[in-house]
Amino acid sequence: QVQLVESGGRLVQPGVSLRLSCTASGGTFSNTAMAWFRQAPGKERDFVAAVAAYVGRADYADSVKGRFTISRDNAEKTIYLQMNNLKPEDTAVYYCAAYNFPFIPSRSYRNVPVWGQGTLVTVSS
């Protein structure tokens, strides 16, 4: 009953920073853990980052630790993914995801009830 819309993806050069946004409408948001996934052409959809509903705890894939930061603004019903020092390997369609619980699940958890439509990030020189 919640809908997610991502935005912010574009073509950038390596080393550039970019911020993605995901805005929710309908349903609940403040008591729901949120996450970002990404999928490169011909590859599996991989976990990128997640943020809990209240505590602010976050989890990141090893490939993006130290470069990406996930955050949320409950008043705006929006989550963000700040991506710094982008690399060609970061090229993918980035998807916003909403869980039905407030905590961050295992990275192997893929039963995501709500997905956004995706936004394309291309990192190339």
MORA-V653534 format. One line per field, one symbol per residue. phi: phi as a letter, one per 20 degrees, with the letter a starting at -180 (. if undefined). psi: psi as a letter, one per 20 degrees, with the letter a starting at -180 (. if undefined). burial: # if it has 24 or more other C-alpha atoms within 12 Angstrom, else .. A space follows every 50 residues. Layout:
phi: ???
psi: ???
burial: ???
This chain:
phi: .ddccebofaecegnfdbceccddcmmdbfdcfcbdcbbegmcffdfdab cffdfnfcccfgfdgnddcebbcffelcdcceddlfdgfefaeedecced beeeeffefceefcceencedddbe
psi: jqqpoqriqrprqqiqqqpqqopqqrbrghkpqrrprqoqpjrqoqpgqq prgghjpqqqqhiipihqpqrqnhhilqqqoooqlqqhiiprpppqqprk rirprqiipjmphpqriqppppoq.
burial: .#########.#....########...###.#########....###### ###..#.####..#..######.#..########.##..########### .####......#.###.######..
